Amino acid sequence: MRILLIEDDTILGAAIRDHIAADNHSVDWMMDDRIAVLAPLKQAGRSNLI
């Protein structure tokens, strides 16, 4: 499963990303919520979960 993670806190984001990746999922991590809002439109069909 490919997951789009939107989290601006570096420590929390890294922990979540690592935990998800440990379960063999792909993670795209974005820290800027203004850009992340547009990501699903640019990556149509790429992420299974946001």
C-alpha positions in Angstrom: 0.0 0.0 0.0 1.2 3.5 -0.8 0.5 6.1 1.9 0.8 9.9 1.7 1.8 11.2 5.2 1.3 14.9 6.0 3.1 15.9 9.2 5.1 19.0 9.9 6.8 17.8 13.0 10.1 16.2 12.1 10.4 13.8 15.0 6.8 12.6 14.9 6.8 12.4 11.1 9.9 10.3 11.1 8.5 8.0 13.7 5.3 7.5 11.8 7.1 7.0 8.5 9.4 4.4 10.0 6.6 2.5 11.7 4.5 2.4 8.4 7.6 1.4 6.4 8.4 -1.4 8.9 5.0 -2.9 7.8 6.3 -3.0 4.2 4.2 0.0 3.0 5.5 2.8 0.8 5.4 6.2 2.4 5.5 9.7 0.8 6.0 12.2 3.5 5.2 15.9 3.0 5.8 18.5 5.7 4.1 21.5 4.1 0.4 21.2 4.4 -0.2 23.9 1.7 1.6 21.8 -0.8 0.3 18.5 0.5 -3.3 19.5 -0.1 -2.5 19.6 -3.9 -0.5 16.3 -3.9 -3.5 14.0 -4.4 -4.4 16.0 -7.5 -0.9 15.8 -8.9 -0.4 12.1 -8.0 -3.9 10.9 -9.0 -4.1 7.2 -8.3 -0.7 7.0 -6.7 -1.6 7.0 -3.0 -4.0 4.4 -1.5 -4.3 6.3 1.8 -3.8 9.9 2.8 
